[in-house]
Amino acid sequence: MAFSFIQITDHHLRASETDPVRGVMTTYTLAATLRHIARHAAAHADFMVSLGDLVDPPSEAAYRAVMERLAIQNTATSVAPGPLTISGEGLRDFPIYFLPGNHDDRHDFFRVLFPGIAPMPLLNARFEYQGVQFICLDWGTDATSVAYPETLAFLADALQTDLPSVILTHHQVVPVGARWLDAFIAPGLARFWEIVRGKRVIGVLAGHVHLTHEQLVQGIPVLTLRSTAFQFARTETPTIVLEPPHYRFVTIHNGVLTSRIFEVPLA
Ligand SMILES: [Fe+2]
């Protein structure tokens, strides 16, 4: 049994689509990414996951503008993290799950995207798809992750299962080789790896670092991804580089997770 899905992350959208973020027109670069997905990948994938920083800076008006611009549909009964649906740029009612990032205001995020449920301070949630459990973990609204006891407890509880599990998180859980980015990992996240040890976790997907990084930890693929907006270099101090967005096409086959990166030409 196999299925595929697509990972995108860190959209940093503004209420106005012509308002740049760090010199990048983020609405344009996301639209280019979605167009590329529609042309090359969507027909072979069942859904998308967006791993946070939907807007920057957050406001209810920004979320409402983004929902309208991306034709994101929800229903009053939608549960977080979804699926909602997204249309436009060649996509039509494509299922998409949204996790919040550190730039997302939890209250406004829930009010606009998931009006049928009460806002939560942290979006720790799980869903199943074709016999695979997806565990969504929330480390908060600071650039530096916070090892919240409730997030760690949620993880430990969710892993009491025989199902293979994929962990989705905005903040990274391993260093990526850039000192200033790696300083964003909470010391308490060592506990994350203790909880995961020996469990049937087949992949960890993250955002936040705005660069693509892949490594095996405890035999588990741990994968971060370039933003759909601006990218960071793997440097000691913050450096933004001119690199095009990535998205990740992920396939799970017989409990094994593999993926490939698509680069989105912006010219
Ligand atoms: Fe980000």
Residues whose N, C-alpha, C, O or C-beta is under 5 A from the ligand:
A	BS01	LIG	D10 D53 H208
